[in-house]
């Protein structure tokens, strides 16, 4: 019985994830209802730098660098053109310069 419930829950999660990607709503201008368009993408830039415990050695620190990219959207309707917004995506890079055999 528990296996069936677990299977049903897993299927529900998969279907929900698929539906959220497949039927994702496009951003629309709140004034005129036109679909917003991406008009520019920034170069990747450093958002934040911090340290974290090394995955190989718990007594050392790795440098963590968070990179960001901005996507600029605006309303393409010439008679409206009021609404704009920015969407920022980030990725994290771990920098570990510790040789595997050093202690």
C-alpha positions in Angstrom: 0.0 0.0 0.0 2.8 2.4 0.9 4.5 1.7 -2.4 1.4 2.6 -4.3 1.0 5.8 -2.4 4.6 6.7 -3.0 4.2 5.9 -6.7 1.1 8.0 -7.0 2.9 10.9 -5.3 5.9 10.6 -7.5 3.7 10.6 -10.6 1.8 13.7 -9.3 5.1 15.5 -8.9 6.3 14.6 -12.4 3.1 15.7 -14.0 3.1 19.0 -12.0 6.7 19.7 -13.1 5.9 18.9 -16.7 2.7 21.1 -16.7 4.5 24.0 -15.1 7.1 23.9 -17.9 4.8 23.1 -20.8 2.1 25.5 -19.9 4.2 28.3 -18.5 2.5 31.7 -18.8 4.3 34.4 -20.7 4.8 37.7 -18.9 2.3 40.2 -20.2 2.1 44.0 -19.9 -0.3 44.8 -17.1 -1.5 47.9 -19.0 -2.2 46.6 -22.5 -1.9 42.8 -22.2 0.8 42.4 -24.9 3.5 39.7 -24.4 6.7 41.3 -23.1 9.8 40.8 -25.2 13.4 40.5 -24.2 15.3 43.4 -25.8 18.8 43.0 -24.2 20.9 40.5 -22.3 23.8 41.7 -20.1 27.2 40.2 -20.0 27.8 37.8 -17.1 29.1 39.6 -14.0 30.1 38.7 -10.4 27.2 39.1 -8.0 28.9 37.8 -4.8 32.1 36.1 -3.7 32.3 34.1 -0.4 34.0 31.1 1.1 32.7 27.7 1.9 34.1 24.5 3.5 36.1 22.5 0.9 34.5 19.3 -0.3 37.8 17.5 -0.1 39.2 18.8 3.2 37.0 20.1 6.0 39.8 22.3 7.4 40.2 24.3 4.2 38.0 26.8 2.4 36.9 27.0 -1.2 36.1 30.3 -2.9 32.5 30.5 -4.1 31.7 32.9 -6.9 28.1 33.7 -7.9 27.7 34.9 -11.5 24.6 36.8 -12.8 23.1 37.6 -16.1 20.3 40.2 -16.5 17.6 39.8 -19.1 15.8 43.1 -19.9 12.1 43.0 -21.0 9.8 45.7 -22.2 6.3 46.1 -23.7 6.7 46.1 -27.5 3.4 48.0 -28.0 4.4 51.4 -29.4 1.2 53.0 -28.1 1.9 51.7 -24.6 5.5 50.9 -23.9 5.1 51.7 -20.2 6.1 48.5 -18.5 9.6 47.2 -18.2 11.3 44.6 -15.9 14.6 42.8 -15.4 15.0 39.1 -14.8 18.3 38.0 -13.3 19.6 34.4 -13.5 22.5 33.2 -11.4 24.9 30.3 -11.3 27.4 29.4 -8.6 31.0 28.4 -9.3 33.2 26.6 -6.7 36.9 27.2 -6.9 39.0 24.6 -5.2 42.8 25.0 -5.6 43.7 22.3 -3.1 45.6 19.3 -4.6 43.9 16.0 -3.7 46.9 14.6 -1.9 47.8 17.6 0.2 46.7 17.9 3.9 
